[in-house]
Amino acid sequence: MVKIKNDSKLFERAAKLREEIRLHEHRYYVLDRPSISDAKFDRLMNELKRLEAEHPEIVTPDSPTQRVGGAPRKGFETRRHHPPMLSLDNAFSFEELERFDRRAREVSGRQDVEYVAEHKYDGLSMSLHYEKGRLALAVTRGDGVNGEDVTPNVARIEAVPNRVDPAKCKRLGLDGDLEVRGEIIMPLKAFAKLNEQQEELGGKHFANPRNAAAGSVRVLDSRITASRQLDFFGYYLLAGGRTPFARHSEELEAISALNFKALEWKRCASIEDVKEYCRKWEEKREKLPYEIDGIVIKVNELWLQQELGFTSKAPRWAIAYKYPARQETTTVREVVFQVGRTGALTPVALLDPVAVGGVTVSRSTLHNMDEIERLGLAAGDSVLIERAGEVIPHVVKVVLRGKDRREVKVPELCPECGSHIHKSPDEVAYRCVNAACPAKRRESLIHFASRHAMNIDGLGNKIVDQLVSTELVKDFADLYELGVEKLAALERMAKKSADNLLREIAGSKSNDLSRLIYALGIRFVGERTAQLLAEHFGSIGALEKADEQALSEVVEVGPKVAASIVEFFSERANRNTIKRLREVGIDPKNAPKETVSNRFAGQSFVFTGTLARRSREDAGELVGRHGGKVVGSVSKNTDYVVVGADPGSKYDKAKSLGVRILTEDEFEALLEGKLALAQSGTDEKKPRGRAAKAVSGSTSRSAKKSTQTLF
Ligand code: IVH
């Protein structure tokens, strides 16, 4: 190691190391395309750590050592709320609502009090401070008096404006110094997807969308927050710590006018209207894309709010009407293990059937052995189960240990085929080692036929079960050689349904390449990756031949995905399946996209206005050939907005978000390599890698290994 002789050298060396480390972190975490080994990366980091430890005066707050990946920061800084972020009193019945109303009417001296009824979002409450129109501070509720400063993370959430328009503020009588309080939530779809990903990667499993939202904000690496598809809804606007309007409804209107997402709310002329609103949403809440746990009712007029005042914990002018919890307790009869497509064993709790929010629940996934350990669960225990939206129910906790409890043990042999079970040390999952395990076949076939894959309608679980157990289908290609007699002989099948199914199967032959690639069920190859691979390689044959180097040239394909694809095609059984598919006539082709360079890899472009030199399509095509992508709308994560003549609102949006704007000439210069790429492409400001990496939360930089076989 070089001995650093004087201070300026020391500074220089540290700065150089920081720059290099940032670059490699970006390549690793965001682009998924590291250019140095893990060991080399660790050496750089260790050198910087050592320099900083020996000379604490040179540590900069943004040094990589101060973040996850380096020495983690200890928690977050604390900030005080002015005024405190209070909680709400709860009402569990309409009688309680009527009592609340009676009091408000008495104090107001009115016949009826006007209310605002709002969805009560189940997330993480957040206070956002804007200074001179710019987002300056984001603080969690904490204990209501002191919260945590999570600004860098929250700034990465799309739904949180980084800036409020000064002209609009002015129109509302505000000066750009303001505070918006509201709720950060994770929509149900994003929640389901996150847990799926976490499972695949062996990461933490989140019990509900609220925990997932909190767990995505209270992290040390803001890229994780950015990748989690969080949403924000504002319900309070303060200026100088006070509400600057005469009515709460005006406050909500102002929040919307400032480009925050409006929460669902309604003005109600009386408590009867409020009850109606509560009833309506109780019925409809199942269908909402996010979880609500009740309705918040607020006195609309500020003067009356002030008259009613506060208790030490909550305002007297607001109340939360809580919907019955979709939680129930029941007993775990037994824990069984299901074998999935990849051979992974998933523990499932078989429960005493119980109605949870109108649906009878008799089983619940336990995800993996780590989850069982976390819950401390054994068969015979009483558990609390919860159902969120349409998401499958899960066990929240053990409420009472059973008298005669049986510890959950991973079976030594596969419950489906009796083969050995293996666990590799860097994975959570236990897997069946048998490539020909019927459970794997069944699950692979179900995936192959699924709607986003080959889309074979009518090939449901019951039929697949029989096709696999009778060994009529041992390989995807066998599907295409099924005859009507054999099919009609299966249970629940008649000649007509067999004919229909055969027609569906035959029809699936003309699916495009991306569907076929996705249908193969290669680990880590989801729909989007399948599409990119199809575009890049143009045929299964070309994909089969690609090595890791060739694969990593595809935008968004990182080392882990590339390794998985190579491994998949290295299995003889899989290659044989591909060959047989070809023989039955399945070998779709895509005109391969000519890639000129990877210069714009991971960069996104938006076009607005009319271009003079070439059509937008052609310009988009060129961006694609250099590895970039064209997107339709401007967001904080857009890298460039190219502006032609008479640009539309995208131009204003780009300006307000501070996205880099290019004239047509500048765009041409960029294409020719005469203009430098935006800094943002190489610093850690923007998330672009696959969410998978960012969500893994794991410090391991190595890809996980396990064999994959189709059938
Ligand atoms: S008003 C002083 N409005 O519910 C009143 N809260 O149980 C403060 N919440 O801490 C809150 N949706 O995190 C309000 N429309 C809404 C809400 C809402 C969700 C949360 C908020 C609060 C908790 C109280």
Residues whose N, C-alpha, C, O or C-beta is under 5 A from the ligand:
A	BS01	IVH	L86 S87 L88 E118 H119 K120 Y121 S125 E183 Y235 V296 P315
